[in-house]
Amino acid sequence: METSLARDLMSDEEWAFHERFILAVRAPNGRKPTNHRLVLDGIFWIARTGSPWRDLPEEFGKWSSVYRQFRRWTLAGLWEQILEVLNESRVAPDGLQMIDSTVVRAHHQAAGAKRGTPRQGLGRSRGGFTTKIHLRVNGAGLPMRSDITPGQTSDYLGFDLVMDANLPEPRVLLADRGYDADRVRKTMEDRNVVPVIPMRKSRKLRVAIDRKLYRLRNLVERCFNKLKNARRVATRYDKTAESFLGFIDITSIRLWFRHLST
């Protein structure tokens, strides 16, 4: 294969990791693809390049077959299962965690899904037609949980989405002042989590924070930068929330694997 295609090919070690999960979700009566590994390599190529499915190189097989398999795995919750296992393994430090959000521009082709754009995590913000990605990361700067909302959604709602998951509980949670709300602080304190969140200027009751500790919040910002190296994440082309979240999770899993392999 060409060098550009080879960049997305899995190593034998990475394929061995993914294979056990793929075999677990495959329907017993389902039609077996010619090559599961090649299909997954094709999905990784789409995630990195941001190309339309129809532009998938022939080396990966028929584009429509690869797309259908991507949708099957996504709707079966494959990517979420893998991330759940990685988080439960406790192989990365998770006593310190961070949350944040970022807005990504949505391509006009992302519009038009059934049930309307708001239910698919699409909306209007200062950036135009956008989606907001909410992210929770661990002390190693690795993604633990992500979710999406329309671009104009407040960070408060994103807090509920990423912190309500069944994940290892942090001892300390870092967040920017967009999460400075009494409800957020009370929720964390009830869960025995120390919130390190700068105050809004309008807050009357002042709350001190550890500035040195707060500087570590750059880990979540760096994680967003790494996720956006995948063009399918940096710009949203997918009509459905499931597909776009699938690409976010796929990219997150690859970040985990690269971290653990080094």
RODREN-838081 format. One line per 10 residues: for each residue x, y, z of N, C-alpha, C. Coordinates in steps of 0.02 Angstrom, whole numbers. Last residue first. Example, Ala and Ser with C-alpha at 12.3 -4.5 7.8 and 13.67 -1.06 7.14 Angstrom:
// residues 2
642/-112/354/684/-53/357/645/2/394 | 660/-284/390/615/-225/390/660/-165/390
This chain:
// residues 262
190/141/1232/254/175/1242/274/177/1315 | 69/81/1237/121/45/1200/190/78/1209 | -10/175/1301/8/113/1336/65/77/1302 | -22/274/1201/6/290/1267/31/227/1301 | -85/203/1100/-18/231/1088/16/249/1153 | -206/173/1163/-161/119/1143/-90/145/1131 | -263/300/1186/-249/255/1242/-196/204/1221 | -279/341/1053/-236/379/1098/-215/337/1158 | -372/247/1010/-305/246/981/-255/287/1022 | -482/288/1085/-454/222/1096/-383/218/1069
-508/413/1026/-489/408/1097/-455/342/1112 | -548/376/899/-487/415/906/-462/413/978 | -667/311/936/-615/275/899/-548/311/908 | -740/417/993/-719/360/1034/-663/321/1001 | -759/498/880/-725/525/939/-699/468/982 | -831/411/799/-765/432/778/-725/463/835 | -948/399/877/-908/340/861/-838/359/841 | -1000/525/874/-972/501/937/-929/439/926 | -1043/518/740/-992/567/760/-959/547/826 | -1138/415/748/-1079/408/705/-1024/456/725
-1234/465/840/-1199/402/852/-1135/396/811 | -1285/580/780/-1243/587/840/-1203/524/852 | -1281/588/601/-1307/562/664/-1257/571/721 | -1209/647/497/-1276/670/511/-1300/648/580 | -1038/697/498/-1088/645/509/-1157/675/527 | -941/790/496/-973/775/432/-1033/728/441 | -859/908/591/-912/857/592/-943/851/523 | -687/919/612/-746/946/577/-798/891/575 | -612/843/701/-601/916/697/-658/951/662 | -649/712/671/-668/741/735/-664/817/733
-596/688/551/-667/671/558/-694/694/625 | -464/716/568/-505/766/535/-579/751/539 | -373/700/707/-417/660/665/-467/708/633 | -327/800/782/-283/778/729/-320/731/682 | -416/813/884/-431/850/822/-379/838/768 | -356/741/985/-417/714/954/-430/748/887 | -253/830/1017/-237/764/989/-298/734/955 | -326/937/1069/-283/947/1011/-266/881/977 | -386/876/1180/-428/900/1125/-386/910/1062 | -270/857/1256/-307/799/1232/-353/819/1174
-236/986/1289/-191/949/1245/-226/887/1216 | -341/1011/1375/-335/1051/1314/-289/1016/1264 | -313/922/1476/-374/912/1438/-372/953/1374 | -191/974/1523/-194/906/1496/-257/894/1455 | -210/1094/1583/-188/1096/1512/-189/1026/1481 | -230/1075/1714/-289/1070/1671/-270/1073/1597 | -122/1103/1790/-123/1036/1758/-183/1027/1712 | -149/1220/1853/-111/1223/1790/-111/1156/1753 | -206/1186/1973/-251/1204/1917/-214/1206/1850 | -98/1171/2056/-135/1111/2035/-177/1126/1974
-67/1306/2071/-16/1260/2045/-50/1196/2019 | -182/1358/2130/-163/1379/2063/-112/1331/2031 | -309/1300/2216/-237/1287/2213/-214/1301/2141 | -429/1426/2262/-409/1365/2227/-333/1360/2228 | -563/1492/2365/-493/1489/2345/-479/1423/2308 | -707/1580/2334/-681/1513/2346/-609/1510/2321 | -824/1702/2393/-760/1685/2360/-735/1617/2382 | -982/1738/2360/-944/1700/2410/-881/1674/2376 | -1016/1797/2237/-1011/1838/2298/-969/1803/2351 | -972/1793/2069/-981/1754/2131/-968/1798/2193
-943/1861/1955/-1006/1878/1988/-1016/1841/2054 | -830/1806/1903/-824/1873/1933/-886/1891/1973 | -816/1634/1949/-840/1685/1905/-835/1753/1941 | -668/1550/2008/-732/1582/2020/-751/1629/1962 | -598/1391/1954/-594/1464/1966/-664/1494/1973 | -600/1239/2037/-634/1277/1984/-627/1352/2000 | -584/1093/2091/-536/1148/2083/-559/1188/2023 | -673/995/2205/-675/1033/2143/-625/1090/2143 | -645/839/2270/-625/909/2280/-628/946/2214 | -771/725/2308/-723/748/2258/-709/822/2271
-876/664/2375/-809/665/2405/-754/682/2355 | -997/685/2322/-963/625/2299/-891/621/2325 | -1030/806/2373/-1071/749/2395/-1039/683/2374 | -942/884/2298/-930/876/2370/-970/817/2398 | -1003/877/2172/-937/849/2183/-923/837/2257 | -1125/943/2198/-1125/875/2172/-1057/841/2185 | -1080/1071/2236/-1115/1029/2285/-1115/956/2263 | -1024/1117/2116/-982/1109/2174/-1015/1063/2226 | -1141/1119/2036/-1083/1078/2017/-1039/1065/2077 | -1220/1212/2106/-1244/1143/2097/-1186/1096/2079
-1147/1329/2098/-1157/1298/2163/-1178/1225/2156 | -1026/1336/1969/-1096/1340/1989/-1103/1304/2056 | -915/1347/1855/-922/1374/1922/-996/1386/1938 | -883/1306/1731/-917/1256/1773/-927/1282/1844 | -811/1407/1678/-875/1393/1646/-916/1343/1686 | -688/1408/1736/-741/1445/1770/-809/1436/1737 | -632/1234/1710/-626/1307/1706/-687/1341/1735 | -580/1102/1823/-624/1129/1771/-616/1204/1768 | -529/953/1902/-511/1019/1877/-558/1039/1822 | -556/858/2044/-581/872/1978/-563/944/1959
-491/727/2143/-489/799/2128/-513/808/2056 | -523/597/2143/-517/629/2209/-518/705/2201 | -646/523/2031/-584/560/2047/-583/582/2120 | -705/357/2007/-717/423/2035/-651/459/2049 | -716/265/1858/-680/276/1921/-688/348/1945 | -888/274/1797/-816/274/1788/-781/281/1855 | -1027/281/1735/-1002/234/1784/-927/224/1774 | -1069/457/1711/-1050/390/1687/-1023/347/1744 | -1089/584/1743/-1141/538/1765/-1125/466/1746 | -999/667/1686/-986/647/1755/-1037/597/1781
-1046/696/1559/-983/659/1565/-969/635/1636 | -1173/757/1584/-1166/703/1535/-1102/662/1547 | -1153/861/1676/-1197/804/1693/-1185/745/1647 | -1071/944/1596/-1046/916/1659/-1088/854/1679 | -1158/984/1497/-1103/939/1480/-1073/907/1541 | -1236/1073/1569/-1266/1011/1544/-1212/961/1526 | -1138/1171/1593/-1172/1138/1649/-1202/1072/1627 | -1101/1230/1475/-1057/1179/1502/-1089/1141/1560 | -1243/1250/1364/-1199/1271/1419/-1157/1213/1443 | -1252/1243/1185/-1269/1215/1250/-1219/1237/1304
-1225/1278/1054/-1243/1332/1100/-1257/1308/1171 | -1202/1159/982/-1147/1204/997/-1162/1258/1048 | -1284/1015/1053/-1282/1071/1006/-1231/1123/1029 | -1169/891/1118/-1230/929/1122/-1228/981/1066 | -1089/736/1160/-1097/795/1118/-1165/827/1130 | -958/661/1260/-1027/666/1237/-1033/729/1196 | -839/547/1331/-857/606/1291/-930/603/1273 | -720/488/1446/-790/491/1426/-801/553/1384 | -581/485/1449/-619/435/1487/-691/431/1462 | -432/516/1361/-505/523/1363/-538/466/1403
-285/559/1455/-319/513/1409/-395/519/1417 | -201/624/1543/-226/661/1486/-260/618/1434 | -172/557/1654/-123/549/1600/-145/587/1538 | -280/579/1736/-218/613/1752/-163/605/1701 | -417/584/1614/-383/563/1676/-317/600/1685 | -558/682/1556/-494/647/1547/-463/631/1615 | -704/714/1469/-676/700/1536/-613/659/1526 | -788/830/1364/-737/779/1374/-715/775/1447 | -902/874/1240/-887/876/1311/-841/817/1327 | -916/967/1095/-891/904/1123/-874/915/1197
-1045/1040/1006/-1000/1048/1063/-981/979/1089 | -1063/1088/837/-1074/1037/888/-1023/1049/944 | -1138/1212/726/-1086/1181/766/-1112/1126/812 | -1145/1340/620/-1175/1273/627/-1125/1229/662 | -1067/1472/708/-1111/1451/653/-1143/1384/669 | -998/1516/816/-959/1488/762/-1000/1465/703 | -1095/1550/905/-1057/1605/873/-1017/1580/813 | -1211/1421/857/-1174/1459/907/-1139/1515/871 | -1337/1303/833/-1307/1366/810/-1273/1401/868 | -1319/1123/820/-1353/1185/837/-1317/1245/809
-1328/949/851/-1311/1003/805/-1351/1065/824 | -1363/826/908/-1307/864/935/-1283/919/889 | -1477/771/863/-1415/742/836/-1354/781/860 | -1576/848/914/-1568/781/942/-1505/746/916 | -1561/962/829/-1544/965/901/-1534/896/932 | -1601/917/694/-1531/928/712/-1517/932/787 | -1723/783/676/-1702/852/682/-1631/859/708 | -1768/657/648/-1779/681/716/-1752/751/727 | -1643/618/523/-1710/612/551/-1710/635/624 | -1528/741/457/-1544/676/488/-1615/676/515
-1491/865/407/-1539/825/369/-1555/758/398 | -1313/907/408/-1384/921/421/-1428/871/384 | -1189/881/362/-1208/848/424/-1282/859/441 | -1161/961/255/-1186/894/240/-1207/856/303 | -1103/1072/309/-1174/1076/292/-1204/1008/275 | -1003/1026/450/-1011/1035/379/-1085/1036/362 | -980/1110/602/-1013/1055/567/-1020/1072/493 | -844/1148/707/-888/1168/652/-917/1106/619 | -844/1121/881/-817/1106/815/-869/1125/763 | -797/1176/1041/-847/1180/988/-813/1166/922
-765/1089/1193/-741/1126/1135/-795/1124/1081 | -742/1074/1371/-781/1066/1309/-748/1106/1254 | -689/974/1513/-689/1035/1472/-733/1022/1411 | -617/905/1661/-671/909/1611/-666/975/1574 | -502/792/1739/-519/858/1712/-578/853/1665 | -434/711/1887/-469/711/1823/-487/782/1803 | -336/612/1988/-345/680/1963/-378/676/1895 | -345/475/1991/-363/512/2051/-374/585/2036 | -301/401/1885/-366/433/1878/-389/468/1942 | -166/341/1787/-188/374/1849/-254/411/1839
-197/188/1699/-177/258/1696/-203/292/1760 | -250/66/1724/-179/67/1703/-153/139/1697 | -379/31/1759/-340/74/1805/-266/74/1788 | -474/-39/1691/-410/-72/1700/-366/-35/1750 | -581/42/1669/-585/-3/1726/-519/-37/1740 | -540/105/1550/-548/144/1611/-548/99/1673 | -542/-4/1461/-480/34/1472/-483/74/1537 | -678/-38/1467/-627/-86/1490/-561/-50/1504 | -733/76/1409/-752/57/1477/-700/9/1506 | -681/73/1280/-661/127/1325/-677/110/1398
-749/-41/1234/-676/-41/1237/-652/13/1285 | -882/1/1240/-860/-56/1280/-785/-56/1288 | -883/105/1147/-896/120/1218/-873/63/1262 | -864/32/1030/-813/81/1051/-821/99/1124 | -983/-49/1025/-916/-78/1028/-865/-29/1056 | -1121/-28/1017/-1084/-2/1074/-1013/-28/1081 | -1193/-59/907/-1185/-113/956/-1147/-90/1018 | -1176/54/831/-1241/44/863/-1239/-12/914 | -1041/28/790/-1059/88/828/-1124/78/865 | -1051/-90/717/-1009/-89/777/-1027/-29/821
-1136/-44/614/-1155/-101/657/-1116/-99/722 | -1061/59/557/-1125/75/588/-1147/18/634 | -952/-15/507/-941/39/555/-1006/55/593 | -1018/-94/414/-988/-126/473/-973/-74/527 | -1056/4/322/-1108/-35/357/-1080/-68/419 | -927/46/279/-973/92/313/-1026/54/352 | -880/-69/217/-843/-43/274/-888/4/314 | -974/-78/113/-968/-133/162/-933/-109/225 | -950/38/42/-1016/28/72/-1014/-27/125 | -819/20/-7/-833/72/42/-899/61/78
-738/-134/-18/-793/-93/-42/-815/-44/11 | -564/-121/35/-625/-156/18/-679/-108/-6 | -447/-56/49/-482/-73/111/-547/-112/98 | -405/-28/-79/-366/-75/-40/-401/-97/24 | -482/75/-127/-504/7/-142/-466/-45/-101 | -505/210/-11/-465/174/-60/-487/101/-67 | -653/304/3/-611/253/36/-572/214/-17 | -742/392/-47/-672/401/-67/-625/351/-34 | -862/367/13/-855/345/-57/-783/352/-82 | -850/431/136/-845/358/133/-833/334/62
-744/576/129/-809/544/121/-800/468/115 | -609/600/250/-635/592/182/-705/563/182 | -537/617/364/-600/654/359/-632/647/290 | -419/551/395/-419/596/337/-481/639/333 | -448/475/513/-390/520/509/-396/571/453 | -567/406/484/-563/448/543/-505/498/537 | -531/333/370/-584/383/365/-579/432/423 | -436/248/430/-416/293/375/-467/349/367 | -513/175/519/-461/219/546/-439/270/492 | -587/103/426/-622/150/470/-572/200/500
-485/23/373/-521/71/330/-558/123/371 | -452/-54/483/-402/-9/455/-435/44/411 | -571/-126/491/-554/-79/545/-500/-30/522 | -560/-202/373/-617/-157/383/-601/-105/436 | -447/-277/402/-444/-228/348/-501/-178/353 | -498/-356/506/-441/-312/518/-437/-258/465 | -598/-432/447/-615/-384/499/-559/-333/509 | -624/-482/294/-566/-467/335/-584/-412/385 | -751/-516/248/-692/-550/222/-632/-542/267 | -874/-529/379/-836/-492/329/-775/-532/307
-1008/-641/398/-940/-626/418/-903/-588/363 | -1170/-603/437/-1125/-619/381/-1054/-596/399 | -1233/-671/592/-1216/-617/546/-1168/-640/492 | -1263/-758/688/-1291/-773/622/-1274/-720/570 | -1199/-702/797/-1181/-770/777/-1207/-788/707 | -1133/-538/784/-1193/-580/788/-1177/-649/762 | -996/-482/876/-1020/-506/811/-1080/-552/821 | -942/-447/996/-1004/-413/976/-1032/-440/911 | -828/-526/1010/-879/-530/1062/-945/-498/1040 | -747/-492/904/-776/-560/904/-832/-565/956
-711/-365/949/-750/-372/887/-783/-441/885 | -634/-392/1061/-697/-355/1069/-742/-364/1008 | -526/-460/1007/-566/-493/1058/-633/-459/1067 | -468/-365/917/-502/-425/892/-547/-457/944 | -397/-264/981/-464/-250/956/-503/-314/940 | -275/-331/1013/-315/-298/1065/-387/-289/1042 | -230/-373/890/-246/-424/940/-288/-395/997 | -204/-247/833/-259/-288/806/-279/-342/857 | -93/-207/906/-155/-169/911/-214/-209/886 | -1/-306/868/-19/-299/938/-85/-261/946
14/-285/733/-14/-349/755/-38/-344/828 | -40/-116/699/12/-166/712/-23/-230/733 | -149/-52/573/-134/-73/641/-74/-119/643 | -131/80/459/-133/8/470/-112/-8/541 | -114/212/432/-174/193/470/-177/118/485 | -1/225/356/-3/260/420/-61/236/463 | -27/166/234/7/126/285/6/159/353 | -75/269/158/-122/218/183/-91/179/240 | 40/340/131/-15/374/165/-66/325/193 | 117/245/59/138/266/126/81/298/164
14/119/-20/50/181/-20/66/201/52 | 42/-60/0/0/0/0/44/63/0
